[in-house]
Each structure stands twice: as C-alpha cells, then as structure tokens.
Amino acid sequence: MANFTAADVKKLRELSGAGMMDCKKALDEAEGDVAKAVEILRVKGQKGVAKRESRTAENGAVVAVLAEDSTSGVLVELKCETDFVAKGDKFQAVAQAIAEHVFATAPEDLATLLASEIESGKSVKDYVDEANATLGEKIVLDRYARLAGGYVASYLHRTSPDLPPQVGVLIQLEQENAEVAKDVAQHIAAFAPRYLTQDEVPADVVESERRIAEATAREEGKPEAALSKIVDGRVNGFFKEHVLLNQPFAKDNKKTVQKVLTEAGVAAKGFARFRVGA
C-alpha cells in the first residue's frame, strides 16, 4: 500500500472532484504523489467520457442570464444522466458558468460556442468534458438561445422542488412591461408554442397539415362539398395550438395571447423555450 494519508485523499478529492475510492486507487497507483494522482484521474476520466458517449442524458438544468437593463438575455440547457447529478452544486455551477459565458460572448452558433475559450487555455468543449469526467456522467451542451433588443425577460420553472429548473423561457417584447412579460413567459412554459406568429410556420408544415386534415376528413366520410371548410378549420386549429399569438391565454382563455398583448400596448418580438430532454 502506498504511503499516503487521509489528508492526501481529501486534497485529491478537492482538486479532482473524484470519489473517495477512485482517489485512493489513484494515490496508490501514483505511490502517494498527489500531482501524479491528479493526472491519473484525468486520464481515466477522459476514457470514461468516451465510454459514456453512448448513454442518454435526459436530466439536467435550464439557466437564464439577463442584462441588467433587460435588453438582452440568454437561455442555456445543460443535460446529464441522472437527477442526482442535476441537483448537485457542481453541475449547477458548470451550467451557470456556461450561461454567463454565452451571455458575455454572444456566439453565432453552437460550434462557435464549443470552440470558444471559457477559461485560460480551455474551450467550452474541454470544460464540458472535464465536468463529464469529474461528475462521472455524460454531460451534454447542445443548445442555447439568445435574444437581444427591446425588453427581454425570463421565467424558470421547477418541476420538482429538489431539482434545478427544468423548463426555461425567454420572452422579448418591443416595449417594457414586466407584468405582461412574466404572464406571457409563464404561458409559454405551460403551453409550449412552436412559433411566434402564423407567418413563421414553414410552408411545408402547413401543407402537411392540410394534407393530413383532408385525408382524415375523407376517411371520416365527410361530404366533398364540405372538405374545404373542414380542412381550413383543422389547419386553423393547428395554428391555435402551436402559434403563440393564436393560443388562448393561460389566465383568460376567452382571449388570445395577441389580444392580451394588444390591450397592454405591447408587441412580442420573439421567444425561446427549453424543457430539459425535450
């Protein structure tokens, strides 16, 4: 048995974030040399990263960072394998650091983000891989959102009190209105719209919905003369379900979100919604 103390094990755990038994094994292999043990753990950790690539990461957290003047904001989803890791301080600190980096650097796309330097000599990809090795789970960063201009607000929702936020929303209004922004953000969290306006729905999606609506109506034996109106009605139903401004408002379903915004004298410019793993 190598000559090392409990204090050495504690120091190695603090330096590496690895478990006690892994630290003991590394110190034994390193013959009590803490620095060498750190290297051993890092090498084994990176091997573990490769092994974990095939695993699924469906837990995690959503983090938001907003400008002090509310003119911009970012939303970041960081995923892991288990809720045990998701609720840990280390994982949440990694997610927060990445979100703050995204806010500070405004990367053009995910590839640019992953290649950017988050710490001296360390890319975001390296930072995520290091967390992967330290936490012993597959950690995934594959999406973020940034909105800038006008008034930007956020809403984070916890699906369980002992977990970090699992649903996050950014809402961008042309004019400042904190109360309306909060209400609409909570609505988005609950009703998960896919588009802001009807015009944003891709033409191929609309065509597909029309085709399905017509085929369904024919299968149901609807009269030929009524098909056009039936199809239009069902496509409008699709818009009502998936377009934010067309949706019935969560707090008053007799009004659409558009009507609520109009009555408040504000206009929506954009939104982003993440639910962990979805």
ChimeraX attribute file (.defattr): number of C-alpha atoms within 10 A of each C-alpha:
attribute: neighborCount
match mode: 1-to-1
recipient: residues
	/A:1	9
	/A:2	13
	/A:3	11
	/A:4	15
	/A:5	12
	/A:6	10
	/A:7	9
	/A:8	17
	/A:9	23
	/A:10	15
	/A:11	14
	/A:12	25
	/A:13	19
	/A:14	11
	/A:15	12
	/A:16	19
	/A:17	19
	/A:18	20
	/A:19	16
	/A:20	14
	/A:21	11
	/A:22	17
	/A:23	24
	/A:24	23
	/A:25	18
	/A:26	23
	/A:27	27
	/A:28	17
	/A:29	15
	/A:30	18
	/A:31	15
	/A:32	20
	/A:33	17
	/A:34	20
	/A:35	12
	/A:36	15
	/A:37	24
	/A:38	21
	/A:39	14
	/A:40	18
	/A:41	22
	/A:42	17
	/A:43	13
	/A:44	14
	/A:45	22
	/A:46	17
	/A:47	12
	/A:48	18
	/A:49	21
	/A:50	13
	/A:51	12
	/A:52	18
	/A:53	13
	/A:54	9
	/A:55	12
	/A:56	16
	/A:57	19
	/A:58	18
	/A:59	25
	/A:60	28
	/A:61	29
	/A:62	27
	/A:63	27
	/A:64	25
	/A:65	22
	/A:66	21
	/A:67	15
	/A:68	8
	/A:69	8
	/A:70	18
	/A:71	18
	/A:72	21
	/A:73	27
	/A:74	27
	/A:75	26
	/A:76	25
	/A:77	28
	/A:78	28
	/A:79	27
	/A:80	26
	/A:81	19
	/A:82	15
	/A:83	16
	/A:84	13
	/A:85	20
	/A:86	24
	/A:87	17
	/A:88	14
	/A:89	11
	/A:90	15
	/A:91	23
	/A:92	19
	/A:93	11
	/A:94	15
	/A:95	24
	/A:96	20
	/A:97	16
	/A:98	24
	/A:99	24
	/A:100	21
	/A:101	20
	/A:102	24
	/A:103	22
	/A:104	12
	/A:105	12
	/A:106	17
	/A:107	18
	/A:108	10
	/A:109	11
	/A:110	14
	/A:111	12
	/A:112	12
	/A:113	23
	/A:114	19
	/A:115	14
	/A:116	19
	/A:117	17
	/A:118	20
	/A:119	11
	/A:120	6
	/A:121	8
	/A:122	13
	/A:123	16
	/A:124	22
	/A:125	18
	/A:126	17
	/A:127	18
	/A:128	20
	/A:129	21
	/A:130	19
	/A:131	21
	/A:132	22
	/A:133	26
	/A:134	22
	/A:135	20
	/A:136	20
	/A:137	23
	/A:138	25
	/A:139	29
	/A:140	22
	/A:141	18
	/A:142	13
	/A:143	14
	/A:144	23
	/A:145	23
	/A:146	21
	/A:147	23
	/A:148	17
	/A:149	14
	/A:150	16
	/A:151	23
	/A:152	30
	/A:153	28
	/A:154	26
	/A:155	22
	/A:156	23
	/A:157	17
	/A:158	14
	/A:159	11
	/A:160	9
	/A:161	8
	/A:162	12
	/A:163	17
	/A:164	22
	/A:165	23
	/A:166	22
	/A:167	23
	/A:168	26
	/A:169	28
	/A:170	31
	/A:171	24
	/A:172	26
	/A:173	22
	/A:174	16
	/A:175	16
	/A:176	18
	/A:177	16
	/A:178	15
	/A:179	10
	/A:180	16
	/A:181	24
	/A:182	17
	/A:183	17
	/A:184	27
	/A:185	24
	/A:186	22
	/A:187	21
	/A:188	26
	/A:189	21
	/A:190	12
	/A:191	16
	/A:192	18
	/A:193	22
	/A:194	17
	/A:195	19
	/A:196	18
	/A:197	18
	/A:198	17
	/A:199	9
	/A:200	10
	/A:201	15
	/A:202	10
	/A:203	10
	/A:204	9
	/A:205	10
	/A:206	16
	/A:207	12
	/A:208	12
	/A:209	18
	/A:210	21
	/A:211	14
	/A:212	15
	/A:213	20
	/A:214	20
	/A:215	14
	/A:216	13
	/A:217	19
	/A:218	13
	/A:219	9
	/A:220	9
	/A:221	10
	/A:222	13
	/A:223	11
	/A:224	9
	/A:225	8
	/A:226	10
	/A:227	17
	/A:228	14
	/A:229	10
	/A:230	17
	/A:231	20
	/A:232	15
	/A:233	14
	/A:234	17
	/A:235	21
	/A:236	17
	/A:237	14
	/A:238	17
	/A:239	21
	/A:240	17
	/A:241	17
	/A:242	20
	/A:243	21
	/A:244	27
	/A:245	22
	/A:246	23
	/A:247	22
	/A:248	20
	/A:249	21
	/A:250	17
	/A:251	13
	/A:252	10
	/A:253	10
	/A:254	10
	/A:255	14
	/A:256	18
	/A:257	25
	/A:258	19
	/A:259	15
	/A:260	20
	/A:261	18
	/A:262	12
	/A:263	10
	/A:264	12
	/A:265	12
	/A:266	17
	/A:267	17
	/A:268	23
	/A:269	18
	/A:270	17
	/A:271	24
	/A:272	24
	/A:273	23
	/A:274	23
	/A:275	19
	/A:276	19
	/A:277	16
	/A:278	8
